[in-house]
Amino acid sequence: MGYLQPVEYESYGLAPDTTDDWVTVASALMETYCRRTSLLVAQYTERLRLTSGSQTVQLTYLPLTASPPAVLPLISVQGRYAQPRRDERAYMRDWQLQELWGAFSLPGSWVTIDVTTVDWMLDGGLTLPRSVLGLPFNEVMVTYTAGLSVIPDAIKSACALIVKNAQSSPGMNIKSSRVDMLQVEYFSDQLVDNTVKTLLRPWVANRLG
């Protein structure tokens, strides 16, 4: 979809006769740069490893946003008791705790965690509760919703800048109103300039390269 509506073209410095395909392609380039399928609210599922001795994880896509009628952005959370990694054994000095770990940490065994017991922040940080047995989780699988319910000015400005960069790039040699997506992709480094990158920075996916 386009992140800029036709009635907004002139407000963001585009000519009123700008065709929608320019904005559609610019929007696609923004999604590619941000490494996500959409900047709007969408559902994601991530499987994450926990750092030894920690019960916190960082989600990839931001901001966390509840998708109505849901109240929380977290849809489901599961934790896994795995065999302790070598560096985790230092946290298990009590032999009884080690016995419990051995009895309940079957590889591939997941338990459902009540989402209301998970502390979350808009920046994607989650703090998990301890299990009933007091054992730490080794992995977590989180299904959640994240994205923008309202498109901010920064996104619209970035979209308009990409269109203007494309229209002012003689090397693209576009002589018709139809925009060639392959050609635009070839010039993506030139079109998504430093100003655009700065505007999009809050929505670039974490930990994906």
Backbone torsions as a table, in degrees:
resi	resn	phi	psi	omega
1	MET	NA	162.6	176.4
2	GLY	-91.1	137.1	-179.1
3	TYR	-90.7	8.4	177.6
4	LEU	-135.0	127.0	-178.4
5	GLN	-87.4	151.2	-178.7
6	PRO	-52.8	-36.7	-179.4
7	VAL	-69.1	-12.4	-178.5
8	GLU	-100.3	-5.6	-174.0
9	TYR	-55.3	-51.2	-177.1
10	GLU	-65.8	-35.3	-179.4
11	SER	-62.2	-28.0	-178.7
12	TYR	-106.8	21.6	170.8
13	GLY	86.1	11.8	178.4
14	LEU	-96.0	151.9	177.5
15	ALA	-66.8	144.4	-177.9
16	PRO	-63.2	-21.4	179.9
17	ASP	-93.4	12.1	176.4
18	THR	-60.8	130.4	-178.6
19	THR	-82.9	153.6	-174.3
20	ASP	-63.1	-26.3	-176.6
21	ASP	-65.6	-29.4	175.1
22	TRP	-59.7	-46.9	-178.3
23	VAL	-69.5	-37.0	178.6
24	THR	-61.8	-45.1	179.6
25	VAL	-68.0	-41.7	178.2
26	ALA	-60.8	-39.9	178.7
27	SER	-64.5	-39.6	178.4
28	ALA	-64.7	-39.3	177.2
29	LEU	-63.8	-37.1	177.9
30	MET	-64.3	-42.9	179.3
31	GLU	-64.2	-39.6	178.2
32	THR	-64.3	-44.3	179.6
33	TYR	-63.2	-39.7	-179.3
34	CYS	-79.9	-4.9	176.7
35	ARG	58.1	49.4	176.8
36	ARG	-150.2	157.1	-176.9
37	THR	-75.5	-23.0	179.2
38	SER	-158.6	150.1	173.1
39	LEU	-89.5	-9.8	176.6
40	LEU	-81.0	174.7	-178.4
41	VAL	-63.3	126.5	179.4
42	ALA	-144.1	164.6	-179.2
43	GLN	-99.3	138.1	-179.9
44	TYR	-132.2	151.7	173.3
45	THR	-129.0	126.7	-179.3
46	GLU	-128.4	141.0	172.9
47	ARG	-110.2	119.8	-170.9
48	LEU	-127.1	143.6	173.8
49	ARG	-89.3	143.1	177.9
50	LEU	-94.4	141.6	175.6
51	THR	-69.0	141.8	-179.5
52	SER	-53.1	129.6	178.5
53	GLY	78.7	5.7	-178.2
54	SER	-121.2	149.5	175.4
55	GLN	-118.2	28.4	-179.2
56	THR	-121.2	148.6	175.3
57	VAL	-138.5	161.5	178.4
58	GLN	-118.4	122.1	179.0
59	LEU	-79.1	160.3	-171.6
60	THR	-86.0	-42.5	-171.4
61	TYR	-102.2	134.1	-175.8
62	LEU	-132.6	161.2	-8.1
63	PRO	-81.5	156.5	174.1
64	LEU	-66.4	129.5	-175.8
65	THR	-141.4	127.0	177.1
66	ALA	-71.8	136.5	178.8
67	SER	-100.4	110.4	-177.8
68	PRO	-50.6	142.6	7.5
69	PRO	-85.1	6.8	179.6
70	ALA	-64.1	147.5	179.0
71	VAL	-95.1	-35.0	-179.2
72	LEU	-106.4	150.0	175.1
73	PRO	-74.1	-19.3	179.1
74	LEU	-83.0	121.9	179.8
75	ILE	-92.3	-47.7	176.8
76	SER	-153.2	148.7	177.8
77	VAL	-136.2	130.6	176.3
78	GLN	-126.8	142.7	177.5
79	GLY	-118.1	152.6	-179.0
80	ARG	-124.0	130.7	170.8
81	TYR	-87.1	110.3	-179.5
82	ALA	-110.2	164.0	173.1
83	GLN	-59.3	134.3	-176.2
84	PRO	-62.7	138.4	172.7
85	ARG	-71.9	161.2	-172.9
86	ARG	-55.6	-40.7	-177.4
87	ASP	-76.4	-8.1	179.2
88	GLU	-89.2	-15.5	-175.7
89	ARG	-65.6	-22.8	178.5
90	ALA	-65.2	-23.4	-179.5
91	TYR	-84.2	-0.8	-173.4
92	MET	-123.0	57.5	-175.3
93	ARG	-76.4	-26.0	179.4
94	ASP	-75.7	122.4	-174.2
95	TRP	-64.6	-31.0	178.7
96	GLN	-66.3	-38.4	177.2
97	LEU	-64.4	-38.8	177.4
98	GLN	-63.2	-38.8	177.9
99	GLU	-63.4	-42.4	178.4
100	LEU	-62.8	-43.7	179.1
101	TRP	-58.2	-46.3	-178.8
102	GLY	-63.9	-30.9	-177.8
103	ALA	-78.6	-31.5	-171.6
104	PHE	-114.3	-5.8	-176.6
105	SER	-98.8	63.3	177.8
106	LEU	-74.6	130.1	179.6
107	PRO	-56.1	132.7	179.0
108	GLY	84.4	0.6	-179.2
109	SER	-89.4	118.7	-178.3
110	TRP	-112.1	146.1	175.6
111	VAL	-123.7	146.8	179.2
112	THR	-80.2	133.1	177.4
113	ILE	-106.7	130.5	178.1
114	ASP	-62.7	120.3	-176.1
115	VAL	-62.8	-24.0	-179.7
116	THR	-73.6	-12.3	178.7
117	THR	-96.3	-0.2	-179.5
118	VAL	-97.6	124.8	175.6
119	ASP	-81.2	130.6	-179.4
120	TRP	-134.6	155.2	178.4
121	MET	-129.1	158.1	-178.6
122	LEU	-62.5	-23.2	179.6
123	ASP	-81.1	6.6	174.7
124	GLY	91.0	3.5	178.1
125	GLY	-81.0	131.5	177.7
126	LEU	-120.1	138.6	172.5
127	THR	-117.7	119.1	-175.3
128	LEU	-88.8	148.8	174.7
129	PRO	-77.4	160.7	172.0
130	ARG	-71.4	153.2	177.5
131	SER	-70.4	168.9	-180.0
132	VAL	-56.6	-36.4	-178.9
133	LEU	-83.7	-2.7	-178.6
134	GLY	81.7	8.9	-179.1
135	LEU	-86.8	142.9	178.0
136	PRO	-77.5	150.8	175.3
137	PHE	-83.5	147.6	179.3
138	ASN	-97.2	-33.8	179.0
139	GLU	-138.0	159.8	177.3
140	VAL	-142.1	144.3	174.9
141	MET	-121.2	121.1	-173.4
142	VAL	-121.2	129.0	170.7
143	THR	-110.1	126.4	-173.1
144	TYR	-151.6	169.5	176.1
145	THR	-115.1	139.8	-179.7
146	ALA	-150.4	154.6	179.0
147	GLY	136.7	-171.0	-175.0
148	LEU	-104.0	124.1	174.6
149	SER	-84.7	-24.0	175.8
150	VAL	-130.4	129.1	-178.9
151	ILE	-75.7	118.1	-178.7
152	PRO	-77.9	168.1	-179.3
153	ASP	-60.8	-33.8	-178.4
154	ALA	-61.3	-40.8	179.0
155	ILE	-66.8	-44.4	-179.6
156	LYS	-65.0	-39.2	179.3
157	SER	-66.5	-40.7	178.6
158	ALA	-62.5	-41.4	179.2
159	CYS	-62.2	-46.5	179.8
160	ALA	-64.3	-38.0	179.5
161	LEU	-64.9	-39.5	177.9
162	ILE	-63.0	-42.4	178.9
163	VAL	-61.7	-46.1	-179.6
164	LYS	-65.6	-37.5	176.8
165	ASN	-62.7	-40.1	-179.7
166	ALA	-68.2	-43.3	-177.8
167	GLN	-69.3	-22.2	-178.7
168	SER	-101.0	8.2	-179.3
169	SER	-97.6	103.0	-177.7
170	PRO	-63.5	-26.7	-178.7
171	GLY	-65.5	-19.6	-179.5
172	MET	-73.7	-30.0	173.7
173	ASN	54.5	44.1	178.3
174	ILE	-88.5	115.7	-174.1
175	LYS	-109.8	8.5	178.4
176	SER	-135.9	171.1	-178.4
177	SER	-74.4	-12.7	180.0
178	ARG	-86.4	127.2	-178.5
179	VAL	-92.5	128.5	178.2
180	ASP	-84.1	110.9	-175.5
181	MET	-61.9	-38.3	-179.7
182	LEU	-63.5	-39.3	179.6
183	GLN	-68.4	-40.4	179.1
184	VAL	-64.4	-41.2	177.4
185	GLU	-58.9	-38.2	-179.7
186	TYR	-61.1	-34.1	-178.9
187	PHE	-98.2	16.7	-172.3
188	SER	-59.9	-38.1	179.7
189	ASP	-63.5	-31.8	179.3
190	GLN	-79.0	-35.5	-176.4
191	LEU	-77.6	-41.1	177.9
192	VAL	-88.6	81.8	-175.4
193	ASP	-82.1	-175.4	-176.0
194	ASN	-62.9	-34.5	178.4
195	THR	-65.5	-44.0	177.9
196	VAL	-62.6	-43.5	-179.4
197	LYS	-61.4	-38.7	178.6
198	THR	-65.2	-41.5	179.8
199	LEU	-65.5	-34.7	-175.7
200	LEU	-89.8	-8.4	-172.3
201	ARG	-51.0	-40.9	-177.6
202	PRO	-64.2	-17.3	-174.4
203	TRP	-112.8	9.4	176.3
204	VAL	-74.6	131.2	-178.5
205	ALA	-61.8	140.8	179.8
206	ASN	-82.0	151.1	167.6
207	ARG	59.7	24.4	179.5
208	LEU	-114.6	29.5	178.5
209	GLY	110.0	NA	NA
